Structures are given as structure tokens and as C-alpha cells.
């Protein structure tokens, strides 16, 4: 049985809100992932139709959500991006080519340290979001990722399911990945990274 109600208390940053059916009844939790594929971003007051189900704690969740009058669209199941695998493989590959003497040690060390920092920042921000505490600015997360923390960010994003739904964040995130790889490529090709390695770790 489908219900109709208006969206309320929508939190754009967290991607969730609530809905109370017309005519009264229990309010249901609404997550952005429950909306029909291809839907626009919801806002407070949107009229939506939905079905409900109980989660493991007995709470009512809205599922199969779509805006009033929206046509049903069939969605082909998409495979999630293997974020953790990409991050781990990249870090292992960086360590391997460093041991082979191909990649300057300063680059591999930078990726390892910044990835640890980024992982902690994402994990702490996820916890803060759930508790309503002070959040880490997205610009700070992007800055650390651009410096080289993006492998750790990918691992944290998948493990904590954080920042993976917000399209605007992901667009900037992947830009920082490309920008970082381009900058590291230049440091490597120009010999600057090799000089830094010799200065920091010796010949």
C-alpha cells in the first residue's frame, strides 16, 4: 500500500528527512537513496508517495519514494564504485614501485601519511554528523584529498558510507584526485620529487 505525505525536516547535507502521511499516522524516515532513480534533489514541503518497511529496530522507513505525479522509471542495477579497493590498491602499488626504486620515497610517504589523516577526518566527520556536532568543512576535506589523502578518503567513504551520495561533493572530490595525480606526475617527471627524497632520506 502506497501512502502520500509531505517531506519535512529535510537535511540536504545529510541527505535525509521525514514524512507524515496525509490523514495522520506514524512519520517515516526518508533517505535520499530511497528516491526513484533520476529524481531531482528533494526540498522541504515536497509532496511524495511512498511505501514503508520496518528496519531492524522497528522504525518505519519510507521506500520506493517518488514525487507526486512522477512516472515510474525502471532502473538498471548499477554496480557501486569499489572505493576501498581503489584506495588500498593504489597505496600498495605506490609502496611496491617505491621499493623497486621507481617512485621517490617522499611521494609514497606523503600518500601514506595524508591518507591516514584523510581517513581519520572522514570518520570523525561521519560521527559528528550522526550526533549533530560541529562538522569538518568540505573545503578542508577536499584540500587534504588534493594534497594526497584521497586514497584514504576512498576507504573511509566506503566503510562509513559518508559523502558518497552528495553529487556536488563527489564531483569536486574526483577533480581533486585528477589534480593530485597530475601534480605528482609533474614532480616525478621533473625530478623535484627525487631531489626532495635525497634531501630528506639521503641517497
Secondary structure, DSSP 8 states (H G I E B T S, - for coil): --EEEEEEEEETTTTEEEEEETT----EEEEGGGB-TT-----TT-EEEEEEEE-TTS-EEEEEEEETT-------------HHHHHHHHHHHHHHHHHTTSS-HHHHHHHHHHHHHHHHHHHHHHHHHHHT-----HHHHHHHIIIIIHHHHHHHHHHHT-SSS-HHHHHHHHHHHHHHHHHHHHHHHHTHHHHHHHHHH--
